[in-house]
């Protein structure tokens, strides 16, 4: 297939509409103190089978055909948006990790990850997996995704919420974000294992798993767990030094010509390396971001990373989130009763576990409850989990829709709570901020 004028027109119109919907809804949500990423997803929902296809199916099908070269191009942009999002998430790791709240963070991350994950595994076993299983038909991978859906916390969403309400410089924010860093690392290790199980089971035609002829569930589980951990350890231990060494080579013409292009190349190489090892490519992009964060003592690295982030979050990431929303069909593939039950179960399991960890670390009741609410925000990682698991065939569309809605609702609930309780948690009052701004203005300080 080749790009004809009509296919190119479709693609350009589709991208323009996706950008308008994503940024428009994202800006609307940000204005009301809610996560912009959730607005970007809702923008995509409005363009998909839930809204536009229901009222103007011919128009929707013309702009967003299910097959053809324009659909393939959108799929490629979707994948690149995911890789750039994971690269940005990895690049934020070092900045968020803190050392002065180790005991509290350790207990909250331990209890807040292990207990909800175990609860999710138990619920999946009790309910059975048949009603949630995707085309891959891998029960082990599905159970792992089920556990992760209950246990995870979102760094991008919760950090954006706390920034907007003035909590980011506080001890409370350091605890939440440091614990979320640990949880996100565990999330992507387990997700890499789950997707690796499915990829190896579906086809042994590519990469090291094919060369080693790994087929059985036990072999898959052991191989992917070990490789995912080793890959991360190498990225943490040697990635930063390797990146800096390559960056400083005289023969590296690319870094002198365009440092941003060199970062993109670094991300793509590690993503391809992860794929060759039988891991999901987003895991390689995540590790690449961590390596760049370790090399963050260079001002050049930080400025280049910021330049890449502007490109990513200006175009690729909003389109990625909008395309996730585009796949959400609330008319034909949404089970309200299951979703409500799953929402209550996931929130109680996560909140109770975090509260227990906070209490054991010596936090007061109010702070413990606030930590429990804040760490229930699943946001971006929850959405990535849903999208990756659905694309890999681990889960079906009904469970995919429930996971996306779980991420949306828990993020909105956390945002509402923190906005109301921000001052009690250490954020300056709005009146104080306004008085400070007025005083600075009177002094003529800019």
BELFENRA-V78710 format. One record per backbone hydrogen bond with DSSP energy under -1.0 kcal/mol. CO is the residue of the C=O (numbers start at 1). NH is the residue of the N-H. Records with the same first field share a line. If there is no record, write none. Layout:
BEGIN
CO = NH  NH
END
This chain:
BEGIN
4 = 8
5 = 9
6 = 10
7 = 11
8 = 12
9 = 13
10 = 14
11 = 15
12 = 16
13 = 17
14 = 18
15 = 19
16 = 20
17 = 21
18 = 22
19 = 23
20 = 24
21 = 25
22 = 26
23 = 27
24 = 28
25 = 29
26 = 30
27 = 31
29 = 34
30 = 33
35 = 39
36 = 40
37 = 41
38 = 42
39 = 43
40 = 44
41 = 45
42 = 46
46 = 52
48 = 53
51 = 55
52 = 56
56 = 60
57 = 61
58 = 62
59 = 63
60 = 64
68 = 72
69 = 73
70 = 74
71 = 75
72 = 76
73 = 77
74 = 78
75 = 79
76 = 80
77 = 81
78 = 82
79 = 83
80 = 84
81 = 85
82 = 86
83 = 87
84 = 88
85 = 89
86 = 90
87 = 91
90 = 93
92 = 96
93 = 97
101 = 105
102 = 106
103 = 107
104 = 108
105 = 109
106 = 110
107 = 111
108 = 112
110 = 114
111 = 115
113 = 117
114 = 118
115 = 119
116 = 120
117 = 121
118 = 122
119 = 123
120 = 124
121 = 125
122 = 126
123 = 127
124 = 128
129 = 132  133
132 = 396
134 = 137
138 = 142
139 = 143
140 = 144
141 = 145
142 = 146
143 = 147
144 = 148
145 = 149
146 = 150
147 = 151
148 = 152
154 = 158
155 = 159
156 = 160
157 = 161
158 = 162
159 = 163
160 = 164
161 = 165
162 = 167  168
167 = 170
170 = 174
171 = 175
172 = 176
173 = 177
174 = 178
175 = 179
176 = 180
177 = 181
178 = 182
179 = 183
180 = 184
181 = 185
182 = 186
183 = 187
184 = 188
185 = 189
186 = 190
187 = 191
188 = 192
189 = 193
190 = 194
191 = 195
192 = 196
193 = 197
194 = 198
195 = 199
196 = 200
197 = 201
198 = 202
199 = 203
207 = 211
208 = 212
209 = 214
216 = 220
217 = 221
218 = 222
219 = 223
220 = 224
221 = 225
222 = 226
223 = 227
224 = 228
225 = 229
226 = 230
227 = 231
228 = 232
229 = 233
230 = 234
231 = 235
232 = 236
233 = 237
234 = 238  239
238 = 242
239 = 243
240 = 244
241 = 245
242 = 246
243 = 247
244 = 248
249 = 252
251 = 253
253 = 257
254 = 258
258 = 262
259 = 263
260 = 264
261 = 265
262 = 266
263 = 267
264 = 268
265 = 269
266 = 270
267 = 271
268 = 272
269 = 273
270 = 274
271 = 275
272 = 276
273 = 277
274 = 279
275 = 278
276 = 208
280 = 283
281 = 285
282 = 286
283 = 287
284 = 288
285 = 289
286 = 290
287 = 291
288 = 292
289 = 293
290 = 294
291 = 295
293 = 296
295 = 298
298 = 302
299 = 303
300 = 304
301 = 305
302 = 306
303 = 307
304 = 308
305 = 309
306 = 310
307 = 311
308 = 312
309 = 313
311 = 315
312 = 317
315 = 319
316 = 320
317 = 321
318 = 322
319 = 323
320 = 324
321 = 325
322 = 326
325 = 328
329 = 333
335 = 339
336 = 340
337 = 341
338 = 342
339 = 343
340 = 344
341 = 345
342 = 346
343 = 347
344 = 348
345 = 349
346 = 350
347 = 351
348 = 352
349 = 353
350 = 354
351 = 355
352 = 356
353 = 357
354 = 358
355 = 359
356 = 360
357 = 361
358 = 363
359 = 362
364 = 368
365 = 369
366 = 370
367 = 371
368 = 372
369 = 373
370 = 374
371 = 375
373 = 376
374 = 377
377 = 154
378 = 382
379 = 383
380 = 384
381 = 385
382 = 386
383 = 387
384 = 388
385 = 389
386 = 390
387 = 391
388 = 392
389 = 394  395
390 = 393
393 = 136
394 = 134
396 = 400
397 = 401
398 = 402
399 = 403
400 = 404
401 = 405
402 = 406
403 = 407
404 = 408
405 = 409
406 = 410
407 = 411
408 = 412
409 = 413
410 = 414
411 = 415
412 = 416
413 = 417
414 = 418
415 = 419
416 = 420
417 = 421
421 = 425
422 = 427
423 = 426
429 = 433
430 = 434
431 = 435
432 = 436
433 = 437
434 = 438
435 = 439
436 = 440
437 = 441
438 = 442
439 = 443
440 = 445
END
